[in-house]
Structure formats: structure tokens, C-alpha cells
Amino acid sequence: MMMITIIKMGEKMSKQELDEALSSKFACPKCKERGAHVERLAMAGTGFSRMLEVQRYRYAFVSCKNCGYTEIYNLRVLEGDDKLGTLLEILTAD
């Protein structure tokens, strides 16, 4: 698996900036093509969080535009653990 370095010194990236960085810096290890399509997915845990539809687990699926090879990135690691964002997701759950 390749490592993508996407750090802005002392600055947090927006969702759009992070998605663009993942897409533009992706180099497929399978077919060597550059560029990718990024999709985000949030999942609930188990037990109480599942009943409340709290989607604590967030991932970015980065897929090669040429062959479809996909890598999965944990957004809590890339974006940092945002307690306020988690609280807002609880309050605004669909």
C-alpha cells in the first residue's frame, strides 16, 4: 500500500481539500495510473451508537480511475478526531 503525504503545516484541511489531495496524489500500485475517484463512507458502531445512528467510523475510499483498484483511508486519522464534529453529527443525524 502506498503512503500519501497530505499535511498542511499548522492548518487543518477542509473535506474538499483532503478529497482533492487524495485524488490528485494517488498513484495506483496495480496499473501505475495517476488520479483517483474519492468516495466517503460513515458507519455506525454497535450497541447504543447503532440505535442512535451515530456514525463514528468514517473512511475515504480512493479508487483508481483506470482499473478500479481501491485503497481505504481512516478519516479520523487523516482529519484528526473532531469531538465537536461528532457531537454535531449526533444532533443532525438523518
C-alpha positions as CSV (number, residue, x, y, z in Angstrom):
1,M,0.0,0.0,0.0
2,M,1.3,3.4,-0.9
3,M,1.6,6.2,1.7
4,I,0.1,9.6,0.7
5,T,1.5,12.7,2.5
6,I,-1.1,15.4,2.7
7,I,-0.2,17.7,5.5
8,K,-0.5,21.4,5.6
9,M,1.7,22.9,8.2
10,G,-0.3,24.0,11.2
11,E,-3.5,24.1,9.2
12,K,-6.5,21.7,9.1
13,M,-7.6,20.8,5.6
14,S,-11.3,21.0,4.6
15,K,-13.1,17.9,3.4
16,Q,-12.9,19.1,-0.2
17,E,-9.2,19.9,0.0
18,L,-8.5,16.5,1.5
19,D,-10.5,14.7,-1.2
20,E,-8.7,16.7,-3.9
21,A,-5.3,15.9,-2.4
22,L,-6.2,12.2,-2.1
23,S,-7.4,12.2,-5.7
24,S,-4.5,14.1,-7.3
25,K,-1.7,12.4,-5.4
26,F,-2.9,8.8,-5.9
27,A,-0.7,6.6,-8.0
28,C,-2.2,3.1,-8.5
29,P,0.2,0.3,-7.4
30,K,-1.5,-2.1,-9.7
31,C,-1.6,-0.3,-13.1
32,K,0.7,2.7,-12.3
33,E,-2.0,5.2,-13.5
34,R,-2.3,8.5,-11.6
35,G,-5.5,10.1,-10.3
36,A,-8.4,8.6,-8.5
37,H,-12.1,9.0,-7.5
38,V,-12.8,9.6,-3.8
39,E,-16.0,8.5,-2.0
40,R,-16.6,8.9,1.7
41,L,-18.4,6.4,3.9
42,A,-19.6,6.7,7.5
43,M,-20.6,3.7,9.6
44,A,-22.3,3.3,13.0
45,G,-20.7,1.2,15.6
46,T,-22.5,-1.4,17.7
47,G,-25.0,-1.2,20.6
48,F,-26.2,2.2,21.7
49,S,-24.4,4.2,19.0
50,R,-26.1,2.0,16.4
51,M,-29.5,2.6,17.8
52,L,-28.9,6.4,17.7
53,E,-27.4,6.2,14.2
54,V,-24.1,7.7,15.4
55,Q,-21.7,7.3,12.6
56,R,-18.4,7.4,14.4
57,Y,-16.4,5.5,11.8
58,R,-15.5,7.5,8.7
59,Y,-13.5,6.3,5.8
60,A,-12.4,7.5,2.4
61,F,-12.4,5.0,-0.5
62,V,-9.8,6.1,-3.1
63,S,-10.3,4.2,-6.4
64,C,-8.1,4.2,-9.5
65,K,-9.8,5.8,-12.4
66,N,-8.3,3.3,-14.8
67,C,-8.6,-0.2,-13.2
68,G,-10.7,0.4,-10.1
69,Y,-8.1,-0.7,-7.5
70,T,-9.3,0.8,-4.2
71,E,-7.5,1.8,-1.0
72,I,-9.3,2.7,2.2
73,Y,-8.2,5.5,4.5
74,N,-9.4,6.2,8.0
75,L,-10.6,9.8,8.1
76,R,-10.3,10.0,11.9
77,V,-6.6,9.6,11.3
78,L,-6.3,12.0,8.3
79,E,-8.6,14.7,9.6
80,G,-7.9,14.3,13.3
81,D,-10.5,13.2,15.9
82,D,-13.1,16.0,15.9
83,K,-15.2,15.8,19.1
84,L,-17.4,18.8,18.1
85,G,-18.0,17.3,14.7
86,T,-19.0,14.0,16.2
87,L,-21.4,15.9,18.5
88,L,-22.9,17.8,15.5
89,E,-23.3,14.5,13.6
90,I,-25.3,13.1,16.5
91,L,-27.5,16.2,16.7
92,T,-28.1,16.3,12.9
93,A,-28.4,12.6,12.1
94,D,-30.9,11.8,9.3
